[in-house]
Amino acid sequence: MIRVVTNQCTGAPEYAGDQDNDPRSTSDCTTGNPTVAQTVRISELQAFTF
């Protein structure tokens, strides 16, 4: 089982809030693109045995 607690968008304060001064663009990660905020891609996986 793989359980994701946070991703880069929801777990990193650097991506929270407006990132630029452009009023025409919402650069906040979670409100600007909610689909991406809920998407996780796993690029590496290590399996260990006990």
C-alpha positions in Angstrom: 0.0 0.0 0.0 1.2 3.5 -0.8 -0.2 6.3 1.2 0.6 9.9 0.1 0.5 12.4 3.0 1.4 15.6 1.0 2.7 16.5 -2.4 4.8 19.4 -3.6 1.8 21.6 -4.0 0.1 20.9 -0.7 3.1 20.2 1.5 5.5 22.9 0.5 4.9 26.4 1.9 7.0 27.9 -1.0 4.1 27.1 -3.4 1.3 28.4 -1.2 -0.1 31.8 -1.9 0.3 34.1 -4.9 3.8 33.8 -6.5 3.7 36.8 -8.7 2.2 40.3 -9.1 0.1 39.4 -12.2 -3.6 39.9 -11.3 -4.7 38.0 -14.4 -3.0 34.8 -13.2 -3.6 32.7 -10.2 -0.2 31.3 -9.3 -1.3 29.7 -6.0 -0.8 26.0 -6.5 -4.0 24.7 -4.8 -6.5 27.4 -6.1 -4.9 28.0 -9.5 -5.1 24.4 -10.6 -7.0 22.1 -8.2 -6.5 19.1 -10.4 -2.7 19.3 -10.1 -3.0 19.9 -6.3 -4.6 16.5 -6.0 -2.3 14.6 -8.4 0.7 12.6 -7.3 3.2 10.9 -9.5 5.7 8.4 -8.1 9.0 8.4 -9.9 11.0 6.0 -7.7 10.1 3.1 -5.4 12.2 1.0 -3.2 10.9 -2.3 -1.8 12.4 -3.8 1.3 11.8 -7.2 2.8 11.8 -8.0 6.5 
